[in-house]
Amino acid sequence: MNTTIRPLTESDLTTTRRIISLAFGTFLGAPEPEKFWSDLGYAGTRWRADPTSAFAAEIDGELVGSNFATRWGSVGFFGPITVRPGLSDQSVGPIMECFDRWNVTHAGLFTFAHSPKHIGLYQRYGLWPRFLTAIMSKPVHPPTNQSQWSTYSEVPESERAACLRACHALTDALYAGLDLEREILATYTQGLGDTVLLWNDRELVGFAVCHCGPDTEAGNNKCYVKFGAVQSGPTSGALFDRLLDGCEALAAAQCMARLEAGVNMARHRAYLKLLERGFRTDIQGVAMHRPDEPGYDRPDVYLIDDWR
């Protein structure tokens, strides 16, 4: 067999989406693997965000797998990584080369905590398992509290650059170089949802990038908080409540039935806050880090993400 890794192209996306469904559906024991996650648009959304960081695996010229790298400033992660069932695990070498080229200071992925095969594979590349990450959800109920929030789509074009700088300043204070501009712009330009902006007067104190509905990373009838964070300090808990109110209000306005958010359990206070608000864990995995250090997974950091 002749195995090659090459850039993923737009013409590969339909096959890639089918392989993602089949691979995860088979591994997780879905009754109809080929229909698993069929409402999710991982391949298309991530390829369009940055085609240069998407890779295809071929055997004898046939597309059999894919992998996607994501850069959030100084932070990089990869996934979903999939290969057609029955074939060997593919190399993640090109992704690690991406991280080296980008000079990220913190890299990682989300994988299955119960799978020694996956843990062992990624350890070969210097990635080490740390705390569990919970993927949680709750029914959407429009909040009764009126929180001072807006959305990125409402920001006048002349003010968007300043808004993105304010978002970067907030995340940079949580982890040096962390920058969500890619996700904010991808969500806006692809029409995947919107970014909730939380204000204290004219100061940005929190934001959350949300996908809504099918063919996004949310899926049918769901609003998925891909990333959310608030300003660090003594009022962080209250700000986090307000940000979640904004996310739930956005979900209700978009007629979504469930609100989904992932949180690493090392961010203990954020995890407890989600539990208090009625979120319950649907699935959980483990975050693997390179280097083997916390990054922004610290108890005092009120931040939502899950690196899937």
C-alpha positions as CSV (number, residue, x, y, z in Angstrom):
1,M,0.0,0.0,0.0
2,N,1.2,3.5,-0.8
3,T,0.1,5.9,1.9
4,T,0.4,9.7,1.4
5,I,-0.5,12.8,3.4
6,R,-1.5,15.8,1.3
7,P,-3.5,19.1,1.7
8,L,-7.3,18.6,1.9
9,T,-9.2,20.2,-0.9
10,E,-12.7,21.5,-1.2
11,S,-13.6,18.6,-3.5
12,D,-12.7,16.2,-0.7
13,L,-15.2,17.6,1.8
14,T,-18.2,15.4,1.0
15,T,-16.1,12.2,1.3
16,T,-14.3,13.6,4.4
17,R,-17.7,14.3,6.1
18,R,-18.8,10.7,5.4
19,I,-15.6,9.2,6.8
20,I,-15.9,11.4,10.0
21,S,-19.4,10.0,10.6
22,L,-18.4,6.4,9.9
23,A,-15.3,6.5,12.0
24,F,-16.8,8.0,15.1
25,G,-20.0,6.2,14.7
26,T,-18.2,2.8,14.5
27,F,-15.9,3.6,17.4
28,L,-18.8,4.7,19.6
29,G,-21.0,1.8,18.7
30,A,-23.8,3.8,16.9
31,P,-26.5,1.6,15.3
32,E,-26.1,3.3,12.0
33,P,-22.5,4.6,11.9
34,E,-22.8,6.2,8.5
35,K,-25.5,8.6,9.9
36,F,-23.6,9.5,13.1
37,W,-23.0,13.2,13.4
38,S,-24.5,13.7,10.0
39,D,-25.9,17.0,11.1
40,L,-22.5,18.4,12.1
41,G,-20.3,20.3,9.7
42,Y,-16.8,19.8,11.1
43,A,-15.0,19.3,7.8
44,G,-16.5,22.2,6.0
45,T,-16.3,24.8,8.8
46,R,-12.7,24.0,9.6
47,W,-11.5,23.8,6.0
48,R,-13.1,27.1,5.2
49,A,-11.6,28.7,8.3
50,D,-8.1,27.8,7.1
51,P,-7.6,25.4,4.1
52,T,-3.8,25.3,4.7
53,S,-4.2,23.5,8.0
54,A,-6.4,20.6,6.8
55,F,-4.8,17.4,5.7
56,A,-6.0,14.3,3.8
57,A,-4.7,10.7,4.1
58,E,-4.7,8.6,0.9
59,I,-4.0,4.9,0.3
60,D,-3.2,4.2,-3.4
61,G,-4.8,7.4,-4.4
62,E,-8.1,6.9,-2.4
63,L,-9.1,9.3,0.3
64,V,-9.3,7.4,3.6
65,G,-8.9,10.0,6.4
66,S,-8.4,13.6,7.4
67,N,-7.1,15.8,10.2
68,F,-7.5,19.5,11.0
69,A,-5.3,21.9,12.9
70,T,-6.7,25.0,14.6
71,R,-4.6,28.0,15.7
72,W,-5.8,30.3,18.4
73,G,-2.9,32.6,18.5
74,S,-0.3,31.0,20.8
75,V,-2.5,27.9,21.3
76,G,-3.0,25.1,18.8
77,F,-5.0,21.9,18.8
78,F,-6.0,19.3,16.2
79,G,-9.0,17.2,15.3
80,P,-11.2,15.7,14.4
81,I,-8.7,13.1,13.2
82,T,-10.3,10.2,11.5
83,V,-9.5,7.3,9.3
84,R,-11.8,4.8,7.6
85,P,-12.6,1.9,10.0
86,G,-10.4,-1.1,9.5
87,L,-7.3,0.9,8.5
88,S,-4.3,1.8,10.6
89,D,-4.0,5.0,12.6
90,Q,-2.7,7.8,10.5
91,S,0.3,10.0,11.4
92,V,-0.2,13.3,13.1
93,G,3.3,14.5,12.0
94,P,2.0,17.2,9.6
95,I,-0.1,18.7,12.3
96,M,2.9,18.8,14.7
97,E,4.8,20.5,11.9
98,C,2.0,23.1,11.7
99,F,2.4,23.8,15.4
100,D,6.1,24.2,15.1
101,R,5.7,26.5,12.1
102,W,3.2,28.6,14.0
103,N,5.4,28.7,17.1
104,V,2.5,27.9,19.4
105,T,3.5,27.7,23.0
106,H,0.7,25.3,24.0
107,A,-0.7,22.5,21.9
108,G,-3.1,19.7,22.4
109,L,-6.2,17.7,21.5
110,F,-9.4,16.1,23.0
111,T,-9.5,12.3,22.8
112,F,-11.2,9.4,24.4
113,A,-10.2,8.9,28.0
114,H,-11.1,5.2,28.0
115,S,-9.0,4.3,25.0
116,P,-5.4,3.3,25.8
117,K,-4.7,3.1,22.0
118,H,-5.5,6.8,21.5
119,I,-3.6,7.9,24.6
120,G,-0.6,5.8,23.6
121,L,-0.6,7.1,20.0
122,Y,-0.5,10.8,21.0
123,Q,2.1,10.3,23.7
124,R,4.5,9.4,21.0
125,Y,4.3,13.0,19.9
126,G,4.9,14.5,23.3
127,L,1.2,15.0,24.2
128,W,0.3,14.1,27.7
129,P,-3.1,13.4,29.3
130,R,-4.2,15.8,32.0
131,F,-7.7,16.6,33.3
132,L,-11.0,15.3,31.9
133,T,-13.1,17.6,29.7
134,A,-16.9,17.4,30.0
135,I,-19.2,18.1,27.1
136,M,-22.3,19.3,28.8
137,S,-25.7,20.5,27.7
138,K,-29.1,21.7,29.1
139,P,-32.5,22.6,27.7
140,V,-32.8,26.2,26.5
141,H,-34.9,28.4,28.7
142,P,-34.9,32.2,27.9
143,P,-33.2,33.8,31.0
144,T,-35.3,36.2,33.0
145,N,-32.2,38.3,33.9
146,Q,-31.5,41.1,31.5
147,S,-27.7,41.1,30.8
148,Q,-25.9,43.8,29.0
149,W,-24.7,42.0,25.9
150,S,-24.7,42.3,22.1
151,T,-23.4,40.3,19.2
152,Y,-20.4,40.7,16.8
153,S,-22.8,40.8,13.8
154,E,-24.3,44.0,15.3
155,V,-20.9,45.8,15.5
156,P,-20.5,48.5,12.8
157,E,-17.8,47.6,10.3
158,S,-15.7,50.6,11.3
159,E,-15.6,49.3,14.9
160,R,-14.9,45.6,14.2
161,A,-11.1,45.8,14.4
162,A,-11.3,47.5,17.8
163,C,-13.8,44.8,19.0
164,L,-11.4,42.0,17.9
165,R,-8.5,43.8,19.7
166,A,-10.6,43.9,22.9
167,C,-11.4,40.2,22.6
168,H,-7.7,39.5,22.2
169,A,-6.8,41.6,25.2
170,L,-9.2,39.7,27.3
171,T,-7.9,36.2,26.3
172,D,-4.2,37.4,26.4
173,A,-4.7,38.2,30.0
174,L,-5.8,34.6,30.7
175,Y,-3.0,33.0,28.7
176,A,-0.3,34.9,26.8
177,G,-1.0,35.1,23.1
178,L,-4.4,33.3,23.2
179,D,-6.4,34.9,20.4
180,L,-9.9,33.9,19.1
181,E,-10.0,36.2,16.0
182,R,-10.0,33.2,13.7
183,E,-13.2,31.7,15.3
184,I,-15.0,35.0,15.6
185,L,-14.5,35.7,11.9
186,A,-15.1,32.2,10.7
187,T,-18.4,32.1,12.6
188,Y,-19.4,35.5,11.2
189,T,-18.3,35.0,7.5
190,Q,-19.6,31.4,7.2
191,G,-22.9,32.3,8.9
192,L,-22.5,29.6,11.6
193,G,-24.0,31.6,14.5
194,D,-22.7,34.6,16.3
195,T,-20.4,35.9,19.0
196,V,-22.0,37.1,22.2
197,L,-20.2,40.2,23.6
198,L,-20.6,41.1,27.3
199,W,-20.1,44.7,28.3
200,N,-19.7,46.7,31.5
201,D,-20.6,50.1,30.1
202,R,-18.1,50.4,27.1
203,E,-15.6,47.8,28.5
204,L,-15.7,44.3,27.0
205,V,-15.6,41.9,30.0
206,G,-16.5,38.6,28.2
207,F,-17.4,37.0,24.9
208,A,-18.6,33.6,23.6
209,V,-18.4,32.2,20.1
210,C,-21.6,30.3,19.4
211,H,-22.6,27.9,16.6
212,C,-26.3,27.3,15.9
213,G,-28.0,24.6,14.1
214,P,-27.2,22.0,11.4
215,D,-24.1,22.1,9.2
216,T,-22.2,23.9,12.0
217,E,-20.4,22.3,14.9
218,A,-23.6,22.5,16.9
219,G,-26.0,20.2,15.0
220,N,-29.7,20.1,14.8
221,N,-31.6,22.2,17.3
222,K,-28.5,23.0,19.3
223,C,-26.5,26.1,20.2
224,Y,-22.8,25.2,20.8
225,V,-20.5,27.5,22.8
226,K,-17.3,26.7,21.0
227,F,-15.4,29.2,23.1
228,G,-16.4,31.6,25.9
229,A,-14.4,33.5,28.5
230,V,-14.8,36.4,30.9
231,Q,-12.4,38.8,32.5
232,S,-10.3,37.5,35.4
233,G,-10.9,39.0,38.8
234,P,-13.1,39.0,41.9
235,T,-16.3,39.4,39.8
236,S,-15.5,36.6,37.3
237,G,-18.2,34.2,38.6
238,A,-20.9,36.8,38.3
239,L,-19.6,37.8,34.8
240,F,-19.6,34.1,33.8
241,D,-23.3,33.9,34.8
242,R,-24.1,36.9,32.7
243,L,-22.2,35.5,29.7
244,L,-24.1,32.2,30.0
245,D,-27.4,34.2,30.1
246,G,-26.4,35.9,26.9
247,C,-25.6,32.5,25.2
248,E,-28.9,31.1,26.3
249,A,-30.8,34.2,25.1
250,L,-29.0,33.9,21.7
251,A,-30.0,30.2,21.6
252,A,-33.6,31.0,22.4
253,A,-33.7,33.8,19.7
254,Q,-32.4,31.3,17.2
255,C,-35.1,28.8,18.2
256,M,-32.5,26.2,19.5
257,A,-33.7,23.5,21.9
258,R,-30.4,22.8,23.7
259,L,-27.3,24.8,24.8
260,E,-24.0,22.8,24.7
261,A,-20.7,23.8,26.2
262,G,-17.5,22.0,27.0
263,V,-15.3,22.7,30.0
264,N,-12.0,21.1,31.2
265,M,-12.5,20.0,34.8
266,A,-9.3,21.7,35.9
267,R,-11.2,24.9,35.4
268,H,-13.0,23.8,38.6
269,R,-15.1,26.9,39.2
270,A,-16.4,27.2,35.7
271,Y,-17.3,23.5,35.8
272,L,-19.2,24.0,39.1
273,K,-21.0,27.0,37.6
274,L,-22.3,24.9,34.7
275,L,-23.5,22.2,37.0
276,E,-25.3,24.9,39.1
277,R,-27.1,26.2,36.0
278,G,-28.4,22.7,35.1
279,F,-25.8,21.5,32.6
280,R,-25.2,17.8,32.6
281,T,-22.4,15.8,31.0
282,D,-23.3,14.0,27.8
283,I,-19.8,12.7,27.0
284,Q,-16.4,13.3,28.4
285,G,-12.8,12.9,27.2
286,V,-9.4,13.9,28.2
287,A,-7.3,16.9,27.2
288,M,-3.8,16.0,26.1
289,H,-1.2,18.8,26.3
290,R,2.2,19.6,24.8
291,P,4.1,20.6,26.9
292,D,2.8,18.8,30.0
293,E,1.6,21.9,31.8
294,P,-1.8,23.5,32.6
295,G,-1.9,26.3,30.0
296,Y,-5.2,28.1,30.8
297,D,-6.7,25.0,32.5
298,R,-6.6,26.6,36.0
299,P,-9.2,26.7,38.7
300,D,-9.6,30.5,38.6
301,V,-10.2,30.7,34.8
302,Y,-13.8,30.9,33.8
303,L,-13.5,29.7,30.2
304,I,-15.5,27.3,27.9
305,D,-13.9,25.2,25.2
306,D,-13.3,21.5,24.6
307,W,-10.7,21.1,21.7
308,R,-12.8,18.6,19.8
